[in-house]
């Protein structure tokens, strides 16, 4: 790994771990349920599982005839979603094939809102470690990869793995989309058309200029 710093090497190792996760080798973390201090293991849910949790929360609110479009119900719905997530993510400490709670109802009835909120924060921290947001790449790592690209260091880039390079591309795309620099041509990065107020101001300025010249 000539020219690769230890930080980039660690990133490559992390990608290897993520690749194993993607191949079906689930990573678990030991944890304690807040308040009760009961041991358990956590796993990170897939996107499909999170969608199922949201659907289950929506279905429960519909069954109870609780409207989702009223602001006073937002925190209730948020708690229900994270309850559904924790129900799937928290597993038995001794046997991860078994759930920590028998069901979302069991978890909701036998834990408090504060306990669930604290546990969800622990879950999110774990999620951020094993499945980081690809559009939020560390700035130091981003700079090192840019340096490799400028030097056309193909050997160095190959050591990073496809997941890291995909994260790099998404990070650059995120930067481009938030850049204030106008771009020509059609597409999502095109410069916006001037507003009607700006056009009227320009016409008024042009009229004043012509009047002063005459």
N, C-alpha and C positions, 0 to 999 in steps of 0.2 A: 504493500500500500504506500508506495513512494509518493510523497507530496500530500498525503492525507493526514489530517490532524487527528489526535485521539478522539475529539468530539465527533467528527464525522465517522470514525470507526465505531463509536458507540451507537451512532444512529443506524449504521449498517447492521449492527447486531440486533438492534430493536426491530428493524424491518424483518430480520430472520425470524424473530419471535412472533411478529404479526403474521408472517407467512404461515407459520405453524398453526396459528389460531384460525386463519382462513381455511386451512386444510382440515379443520375439524378437531384439532387438539385444544380443547377449551382450557383456558387458564382460570384458576380459582384463587381467591384471596381469603385468608382467614379474617374474621371480623367478629365483633360483639354487638348484639342489638342494644342500642342506647337505653338506659334506664333499667331494663331487665338484666343486662350484662350476660345474655345467653350467647354461647358460641355458635357461629354459623360460617358458611362459606359463600362468597359472592362470585357471580360470573357476569360478564357483560352481554347484554341482549343484542340480538341481530336487529337490523332495521325492520324486518318483517314482524318480529316479536313485539317491538315497540309499537308498530301500527296496530297489532292485535290488542295491545293494552289500551291504546286510545279508543279503539272501537268498543272495547268492553266498558270503558268509562262512559262513552256516549250512550251505549245501550242501557246502562244502569240508570242514567239520568232520565232517559226517555221513559223507562219503566216506572220511575218514581214521579214522572211528570214535573221534573225540575227544568225550567227553561235555561238553555245555555247562553242565550243572547242577553241576559241581564247581568250587569256588572257585579251585583252582590253575590252572584253564584260562582264567580271566577275562582276564588280560593277553594271553594268546595270541589269544583271540578279538577283543579290542579292537584289537590290532595288525593282525589280518586285515581287520577292517572298514575301518580307516583306509587300509590298503593298497589295498583295492578302491576307496575314495573317491578317493585320490590318483591311481590309475590312470586314472580318468575325468576328474578335474579338471585334471591336468597335461598340457599340450599342447606340441607342438613349437614352439620359439621362432620359427621361420621360417614354418611352415605350421600354423595352428591346427586344420586339418581332420585333422591327424595327431596321434596320441598321443605323449607323451614316452617312455613305455615301451610295448613291443609288447603286453604283457598284464600282468595282476596277477602271474602267475608270474615274468615277466621282472623286474618291480619288486621282488618279494620275494627273488628269487635274487641280485640284483646291487646291492642297497642294504642298509644295516644297520637294525636296529630303532631306534637312536637317530636316524639320519638321517630315517627316516620319521616319527618322533614330532616332530622339529623342523620338518619340512616341513608336517606337519598343523597345527601351531600357527600357521604363517604362513597356511595356508589358512583357518583359523578367524578370524584377524584380518581377512582380506580379506572373508570371508563376513559378519562383523559390520558392516563398512562398507557393503556394497552391499545387504545383506538383513537389517537389524537386527530384533531381537526386538520385535514391536509392543507386548508387555506391559511392556517396560522403557523407557518413554519418559523422556527427560531431564527431571528435576524442574523445571528453570527453564523449559523449553519447555512443560511441562504446566501450570505456573502461569500462563504468558502466555495459553495457550488458554482456561483457566478464566476469566481476566479478560475475554477477548473474549466468552465465553458469558454472563457476568454482565451485561456492557454491551449484550448483544444486538446485537453488531457483525457483522451479516450479511456486509457487504462484506469485512471482515477475515477472517472464517471461510472465505469462498469462495476466498481467495487460497491457502489451505493445501492444498487438494486432498483428494480422497477418502481417499487412503492415510494421510495424516497424521491426518485425523479418525477413521479406523478405528483407528489406533494409540491415539488419545486415548480412544476408547470402551473399548478392551481394557484400557488402563491403569487406567481408572476401575473396570472390572469386576474387575480383579485386586485393586485396593485394597478393593473391597466384600467380595470373598470372603475376604480375610484380616482383615477388621475383627472385633474381639471383641464388637461391639455386637449384642445379640440382636435378631432380627427375628421378627415374628409371622407366622403363616400357614404353609402347606406350601411346600415348595420347597427348593432347595439351600442357601439362606441362613437356614433356620429355626434357631431356638435348639435345642440338643441337649436331649434328655430327661435328667432327673437320674438318676444312677446308683443302683443298689440300695443301696449303702452310704450315699449321701446321704439316701435316703428313710428308711432305718433310723435314722440319726442324728436326723432330724427327728422321727420317732415317739417316740424315747427322750426327746428334749427336751420334747415335748408331754406325755408321761407324767409327767416330773419336775415340770413346771409345774402340772399338775392336782393332783398329790399335795401340793405345797407350799401350794396354795390351800385344799385341804380340811383 
